[in-house]
Amino acid sequence: MQEKLERTTFETSRQAEYFTAEGLTKLTEQSREDFGNVVLKELGDNALDAAETAGVAPELLIKRERRGNITRVSVSDNGGGIPPKTVESMQDFSTLTSDKAHYRTPTRGAQGNALKTIIGIPHALDIGDEPVIIEGRGTRHTIKPVIDAAGVPRLPSRVESIGERVGTTVTVPLPTKRVKLDPSYWTKAFAIFNPHAFVNLEQVDVGVEHVNGSPKRSNLINRPCRTPLPLVSTCPTTGVALTGTTRAL
């Protein structure tokens, strides 16, 4: 008598969608090549919201540090700082953790799950062991996602005290060559649509020096625009790029 084949039904966690290029493309509605700009856009939006929630004029520092095959992007703000409990809850990928889930502005909050996708993007881009780092309210969270055999994400993280600082800083590693990343564009865009904000961009290329031996740096500063029409957000930027003659090491 032929034995009957018994099939086992498996359940696959959809949480893993946050850690694959295909899943993140669906969640962000952007291609894999555009994940770098997704990171900058969402971090900038969060930084602006954090400062406005704290009742202060936003001051953003966008940093891009290129070191070989890895480019680290960070955005710092002058808000109240992200609470440690919020960082813990955003690592639960079975829930939605967002203060914008039920609030939208024309240019912000459309995604709603931005911080979760930002944690997943480096893993989806095969960035290796490079962590996502979130700093706020005197605490640094170093997060390295791992996907187990069942497709369930595990997020071992190191939590350490760094002393009280203003605002929040989020640092995300990205591959240097496989994604589009235009910090200058986003610096100008944030300034144009947020004329009340101060936006500063610092770009560093490690391994490339000025002729005087210091690291190559490029700064773009957009100062707040004072316009007699506060509801009009078409103020031009006043950025000045500072560069120098460089030589490769």
Secondary structure by P-SEA (a helix, b strand, c coil): cbbbbbbbbbbbbcccccccaaaaaaaccccccaaaaaaaaaaaaaaaaaaaaacccbbbbbbbbbcccbbbbbbbbccccccaaaaaaaacccccccccccccccccccccaaaaaaaacccccccccbbbbbbcccbbbbbbbbbccccbbbbbbbbbbcccccbbbbbbbbbcccbbbbaaaaaaaaaaacccbbbbbbbbbccccccccccbbbbbbbcccccccccccccccbbbbbbcccccc
